[in-house]
Amino acid sequence: MKTYQRGKLMIFLGMSILGLIILTTRLGYLMILESGYYEEKARNLHERERVIKAPRGRIYDRNNVVLADNKTVCTVSVIHNQIKEPEKVIAMLSRELSLPEKDVRKRVEKVSALERIKANVEKKKGDRILSYGYEGVKVDEDQKRFYPGGRLASKVLGFSGGDNQGILGLEVEYENQLRGKDGKILTLTDARGEEIINASKRRIEPVAGKDLFTTLDVNIQSYCQQAAEKIRKEKKATHVSVIVMNPQNGDIYAMVDAPEYNLNKPFAEGLSVEQLNERWRNGCINDTYEPGSIFKIITTCAGLEEGVVSLQDHFYCPGYKIVEDRRIHCHKVVGHKSETFVEGLENSCNHVFC
């Protein structure tokens, strides 16, 4: 009987020792080989992220003039458990940010890890809010897209949204190059997810996006926009489009589709989605277009070069011309009557070029 009990005891001790060996081995594996992984997991649980937006790459014309730049703004937030003087904080934020007191109060009194009050606040105003020194009020620097030219090349450049993501034009076409990589501010939190006062912070700096150099020329673009607007008003046209291209290499020096819009305020109030899309639409690349009279320039050059016509030649336009089996009408129904070749070119007379 004793031998039987001794055998059972030895088996129990053996299994216990084996279990301890397995547990010790597993514990050693987790603490030594997997320590980095679990340390990172623990840090993620105890750290809160505040994003630092990366500056988008600038957009330049062919002469290195900035077409799209970045402007430093601020994001104002509050941390509920750190606020010591809530009434003063509410009054100050409502006054400085021009927000209704009830809206600010709702956010300040909300029990949350971090509550954003307002984004895209002017840097000067953000610094003033910070100068009050109220605990629990956070002011983080941010980046906002800024277009120095306002309406200049608006339908070519496009614009970016509140999250600094490209929406239209070159801004969205080269989004991956312009975007950059956001940074982070990492702060320690307690078990409830609330930020620990005076705890150390980690900062991961943002990486700016790459710059984009275009073939546009600011001077040519400005002149074309002025000319397009003048013609649009004189002729009461809905749209006037202008493209200036270097025929030697295809570089686009200017692209205008008047009316242009202010890139710094792309969302006009009171407009529907359809109206906004029409406002942003670039007719130069989205509309089909029959060259028509523009091709007469090529006909003129070919005729003069081959000597089949001279500037002094005279023509008579009755308002149409019969070519083989069809009658080609001139845009002037009654005709231009007697005219020289130069006058025919000025009048864009179909009769002269048939």
C-alpha positions as CSV (number, residue, x, y, z in Angstrom):
1,M,0.0,0.0,0.0
2,K,2.8,2.3,0.9
3,T,4.6,1.5,-2.3
4,Y,1.4,2.3,-4.2
5,Q,1.0,5.7,-2.5
6,R,4.6,6.5,-3.0
7,G,4.2,5.8,-6.7
8,K,1.2,8.1,-6.9
9,L,3.2,10.8,-5.1
10,M,6.1,10.5,-7.5
11,I,3.8,10.8,-10.5
12,F,2.2,13.9,-9.0
13,L,5.6,15.5,-8.2
14,G,6.8,14.6,-11.7
15,M,3.8,16.2,-13.4
16,S,4.1,19.3,-11.1
17,I,7.8,19.7,-12.0
18,L,7.0,19.2,-15.7
19,G,4.2,21.8,-15.4
20,L,6.5,24.3,-13.7
21,I,9.2,23.7,-16.4
22,I,6.6,24.4,-19.1
23,L,5.3,27.5,-17.4
24,T,8.8,28.8,-16.7
25,T,9.8,28.2,-20.3
26,R,6.7,30.0,-21.5
27,L,7.2,32.9,-19.1
28,G,10.8,33.2,-20.2
29,Y,9.8,33.2,-23.8
30,L,7.2,36.0,-23.2
31,M,9.5,38.1,-21.0
32,I,12.7,37.8,-23.1
33,L,12.0,36.9,-26.7
34,E,8.6,38.6,-27.0
35,S,9.3,41.5,-24.6
36,G,9.4,44.1,-27.4
37,Y,6.1,43.0,-28.8
38,Y,4.2,43.2,-25.5
39,E,6.0,46.4,-24.5
40,E,4.6,48.0,-27.7
41,K,1.1,46.6,-27.0
42,A,1.2,48.0,-23.4
43,R,2.4,51.4,-24.7
44,N,-0.4,51.5,-27.2
45,L,-2.9,50.9,-24.4
46,H,-1.5,53.6,-22.2
47,E,-0.7,56.2,-24.8
48,R,-3.1,58.7,-26.6
49,E,-2.3,60.0,-30.0
50,R,-2.7,63.6,-31.1
51,V,-2.0,63.8,-34.9
52,I,0.3,66.4,-36.3
53,K,-0.6,67.0,-39.9
54,A,2.2,66.9,-42.3
55,P,2.7,69.9,-44.6
56,R,1.6,69.2,-48.1
57,G,4.3,69.7,-50.8
58,R,4.2,73.1,-52.4
59,I,3.1,73.6,-56.1
60,Y,5.2,75.9,-58.2
61,D,5.0,77.4,-61.7
62,R,7.8,77.1,-64.2
63,N,9.6,80.1,-62.7
64,N,9.4,78.8,-59.1
65,V,6.6,81.0,-58.1
66,V,4.5,79.4,-55.4
67,L,0.9,78.5,-56.6
68,A,-0.1,76.4,-53.5
69,D,1.5,76.8,-50.1
70,N,0.8,75.9,-46.5
71,K,-0.4,78.1,-43.6
72,T,0.2,77.3,-39.9
73,V,-3.1,77.1,-38.0
74,C,-4.1,75.5,-34.7
75,T,-6.5,72.9,-33.4
76,V,-8.0,73.8,-29.9
77,S,-9.1,70.9,-27.7
78,V,-9.9,70.3,-24.0
79,I,-9.1,67.4,-21.6
80,H,-12.0,67.1,-19.2
81,N,-10.2,65.6,-16.2
82,Q,-7.5,68.3,-16.3
83,I,-9.8,71.4,-16.3
84,K,-9.7,73.2,-12.9
85,E,-11.8,76.3,-13.8
86,P,-14.5,75.1,-16.2
87,E,-16.6,78.3,-16.2
88,K,-13.6,80.5,-17.0
89,V,-12.5,78.1,-19.8
90,I,-16.0,78.0,-21.3
91,A,-16.2,81.8,-21.3
92,M,-12.7,82.3,-22.8
93,L,-13.2,79.7,-25.6
94,S,-16.6,81.0,-26.5
95,R,-15.2,84.6,-26.7
96,E,-12.0,83.8,-28.5
97,L,-13.4,81.3,-31.0
98,S,-16.7,83.1,-31.6
99,L,-18.7,80.0,-30.7
100,P,-22.1,79.8,-28.8
101,E,-21.5,79.3,-25.1
102,K,-23.9,76.3,-25.0
103,D,-21.9,74.5,-27.7
104,V,-18.6,75.1,-25.9
105,R,-20.1,74.1,-22.6
106,K,-21.4,70.8,-24.1
107,R,-17.9,69.9,-25.2
108,V,-16.0,71.1,-22.1
109,E,-18.4,69.2,-19.8
110,K,-18.3,66.0,-21.8
111,V,-16.3,63.3,-20.0
112,S,-13.9,62.1,-22.7
113,A,-10.2,61.6,-23.2
114,L,-9.9,64.5,-25.6
115,E,-12.6,66.8,-27.0
116,R,-11.9,69.0,-30.0
117,I,-13.4,72.5,-29.8
118,K,-12.4,74.0,-33.2
119,A,-9.9,73.3,-36.0
120,N,-8.2,75.7,-38.4
121,V,-7.9,78.5,-35.9
122,E,-5.5,81.3,-36.8
123,K,-2.0,80.9,-35.3
124,K,-2.2,84.3,-33.6
125,K,-5.5,83.4,-31.9
126,G,-4.2,80.0,-30.9
127,D,-1.2,81.6,-29.2
128,R,-3.5,84.0,-27.4
129,I,-5.7,81.1,-26.1
130,L,-2.6,79.3,-24.9
131,S,-1.4,82.5,-23.1
132,Y,-4.3,82.3,-20.6
133,G,-2.6,79.3,-19.1
134,Y,-5.8,77.4,-18.3
135,E,-5.2,73.7,-17.4
136,G,-6.9,71.2,-19.7
137,V,-6.8,73.5,-22.7
138,K,-4.7,72.1,-25.6
139,V,-3.6,74.1,-28.6
140,D,-1.8,72.0,-31.3
141,E,-0.2,73.5,-34.4
142,D,-1.7,72.3,-37.7
143,Q,-1.3,72.9,-41.4
144,K,-3.9,74.4,-43.8
145,R,-3.6,74.7,-47.6
146,F,-3.2,78.3,-48.8
147,Y,-3.3,79.6,-52.4
148,P,-1.5,83.0,-52.8
149,G,-3.1,83.6,-56.2
150,G,-6.7,83.1,-55.0
151,R,-8.5,82.5,-58.3
152,L,-5.4,82.0,-60.3
153,A,-5.5,78.6,-62.2
154,S,-8.2,77.4,-59.8
155,K,-9.5,74.7,-62.1
156,V,-6.1,73.4,-62.8
157,L,-4.7,73.3,-59.2
158,G,-7.9,72.1,-57.5
159,F,-7.9,72.3,-53.7
160,S,-7.6,70.2,-50.6
161,G,-10.1,69.6,-47.8
162,G,-10.1,70.2,-44.1
163,D,-8.1,67.0,-43.5
164,N,-5.4,68.2,-46.0
165,Q,-6.4,65.6,-48.6
166,G,-6.5,66.6,-52.2
167,I,-10.0,66.9,-53.7
168,L,-9.7,68.2,-57.3
169,G,-7.2,69.1,-60.0
170,L,-3.4,68.6,-59.5
171,E,-4.0,68.4,-55.7
172,V,-5.7,65.0,-56.1
173,E,-3.8,63.8,-59.2
174,Y,-0.5,64.0,-57.3
175,E,-2.0,63.2,-53.9
176,N,0.5,60.5,-53.1
177,Q,3.5,62.8,-53.8
178,L,2.1,65.9,-52.1
179,R,0.5,64.3,-49.0
180,G,3.5,63.6,-46.8
181,K,3.3,61.6,-43.6
182,D,1.6,62.8,-40.4
183,G,3.4,63.0,-37.1
184,K,2.1,62.2,-33.6
185,I,2.1,63.5,-30.0
186,L,1.9,60.6,-27.7
187,T,0.9,61.1,-24.1
188,L,0.5,58.7,-21.2
189,T,-3.0,57.9,-19.9
190,D,-4.4,56.1,-16.8
191,A,-6.6,53.0,-16.7
192,R,-9.7,55.2,-17.6
193,G,-7.9,56.6,-20.7
194,E,-7.5,60.0,-19.2
195,E,-4.2,61.9,-19.8
196,I,-1.8,61.8,-16.8
197,I,-0.8,65.4,-15.7
198,N,2.9,66.2,-16.0
199,A,3.6,62.8,-17.6
200,S,6.3,62.6,-20.3
201,K,5.3,62.9,-23.9
202,R,6.7,61.4,-27.1
203,R,6.7,63.4,-30.3
204,I,7.0,61.8,-33.8
205,E,7.8,64.6,-36.2
206,P,5.7,64.8,-39.5
207,V,7.4,64.3,-42.9
208,A,6.5,67.0,-45.4
209,G,5.2,66.0,-48.8
210,K,7.2,66.4,-52.0
211,D,7.0,69.7,-54.0
212,L,5.4,69.7,-57.5
213,F,6.8,71.9,-60.3
214,T,4.4,72.6,-63.2
215,T,4.8,74.1,-66.7
216,L,2.3,76.9,-65.9
217,D,3.6,80.5,-66.2
218,V,2.0,82.8,-63.6
219,N,2.3,85.9,-65.9
220,I,0.7,84.2,-68.9
221,Q,-1.9,82.6,-66.8
222,S,-2.9,85.9,-65.2
223,Y,-3.1,87.7,-68.6
224,C,-5.2,84.9,-70.0
225,Q,-7.6,85.0,-67.1
226,Q,-8.0,88.7,-67.4
227,A,-8.7,88.4,-71.1
228,A,-11.1,85.5,-70.6
229,E,-13.1,87.4,-68.0
230,K,-13.2,90.5,-70.2
231,I,-14.5,88.5,-73.2
232,R,-17.0,86.6,-71.0
233,K,-18.6,89.9,-69.8
234,E,-18.6,91.5,-73.2
235,K,-20.1,88.6,-75.0
236,K,-22.3,87.5,-72.0
237,A,-20.9,84.0,-72.3
238,T,-21.3,81.2,-69.8
239,H,-17.7,80.0,-70.1
240,V,-14.6,81.2,-71.9
241,S,-11.7,78.7,-72.2
242,V,-8.1,79.5,-73.1
243,I,-5.1,77.1,-73.4
244,V,-1.6,78.4,-74.2
245,M,0.7,75.6,-75.3
246,N,4.3,75.5,-76.4
247,P,4.0,73.6,-79.8
248,Q,7.6,72.5,-79.6
249,N,7.3,70.3,-76.5
250,G,3.6,70.4,-75.4
251,D,4.2,72.4,-72.2
252,I,1.0,74.1,-71.0
253,Y,1.8,77.7,-70.1
254,A,-1.8,78.6,-69.2
255,M,-5.1,76.9,-68.9
256,V,-8.2,79.1,-68.1
257,D,-11.9,78.2,-67.9
258,A,-13.6,81.4,-66.8
259,P,-15.3,82.0,-64.5
260,E,-12.6,80.8,-62.0
261,Y,-13.3,80.5,-58.3
262,N,-11.4,81.4,-55.1
263,L,-9.4,78.4,-54.1
264,N,-9.2,79.6,-50.5
265,K,-13.0,79.6,-50.3
266,P,-14.1,76.8,-52.7
267,F,-17.4,76.0,-51.0
268,A,-19.7,78.9,-51.8
269,E,-22.7,79.2,-49.5
270,G,-26.1,78.5,-50.8
271,L,-25.0,76.3,-53.7
272,S,-26.2,72.7,-54.2
273,V,-23.8,69.8,-54.9
274,E,-24.6,70.0,-58.6
275,Q,-23.9,73.7,-58.7
276,L,-20.6,73.2,-56.8
277,N,-19.5,70.5,-59.3
278,E,-20.3,72.8,-62.2
279,R,-18.4,75.6,-60.5
280,W,-15.3,73.4,-60.0
281,R,-15.5,71.7,-63.4
282,N,-12.6,72.4,-65.8
283,G,-14.2,72.6,-69.3
284,C,-10.7,72.7,-71.0
285,I,-10.3,69.0,-70.2
286,N,-13.8,67.8,-69.6
287,D,-15.7,69.2,-72.6
288,T,-15.4,68.0,-76.2
289,Y,-14.6,70.8,-78.6
290,E,-14.7,71.0,-82.4
291,P,-11.8,73.3,-83.6
292,G,-13.8,74.9,-86.3
293,S,-12.6,78.4,-87.1
294,I,-9.4,77.8,-85.1
295,F,-8.3,75.5,-87.8
296,K,-8.4,78.4,-90.3
297,I,-5.1,79.5,-88.8
298,I,-3.5,76.3,-90.2
299,T,-5.3,76.8,-93.5
300,T,-4.0,80.4,-93.7
301,C,-0.4,79.4,-93.0
302,A,-0.5,76.6,-95.5
303,G,-2.0,78.8,-98.2
304,L,0.6,81.6,-97.7
305,E,3.5,79.2,-97.5
306,E,2.4,77.4,-100.8
307,G,1.8,80.7,-102.5
308,V,-1.8,79.9,-103.5
309,V,-3.1,83.0,-101.8
310,S,-1.7,86.5,-100.9
311,L,-2.8,89.1,-98.4
312,Q,-4.0,91.4,-101.2
313,D,-6.4,88.8,-102.8
314,H,-10.1,89.8,-102.9
315,F,-13.1,87.6,-102.3
316,Y,-16.9,88.1,-102.4
317,C,-19.0,86.4,-99.7
318,P,-22.7,86.1,-100.5
319,G,-23.3,84.2,-97.2
320,Y,-22.6,80.7,-98.5
321,K,-20.4,78.7,-100.9
322,I,-21.3,75.6,-102.9
323,V,-18.7,72.9,-102.6
324,E,-19.5,69.9,-104.8
325,D,-22.8,68.6,-103.6
326,R,-23.3,70.8,-100.5
327,R,-23.8,74.4,-99.6
328,I,-21.6,75.7,-96.8
329,H,-23.0,78.7,-95.0
330,C,-21.1,81.5,-93.5
331,H,-21.8,82.4,-89.9
332,K,-23.0,85.8,-91.2
333,V,-26.2,84.8,-93.1
334,V,-26.2,87.9,-95.4
335,G,-22.5,87.4,-96.2
336,H,-19.5,89.7,-95.7
337,K,-19.7,90.9,-99.4
338,S,-16.4,92.2,-100.8
339,E,-13.4,91.6,-98.6
340,T,-9.6,91.1,-98.8
341,F,-8.0,87.9,-97.6
342,V,-6.9,89.7,-94.4
343,E,-10.5,90.9,-93.8
344,G,-11.7,87.4,-94.4
345,L,-9.4,86.1,-91.8
346,E,-10.5,88.8,-89.3
347,N,-14.1,88.0,-90.1
348,S,-13.5,84.2,-89.9
349,C,-15.4,84.0,-93.2
350,N,-16.2,80.4,-94.2
351,H,-16.5,81.5,-97.9
352,V,-12.8,82.6,-98.0
353,F,-11.5,79.3,-96.5
354,C,-13.6,76.8,-98.5
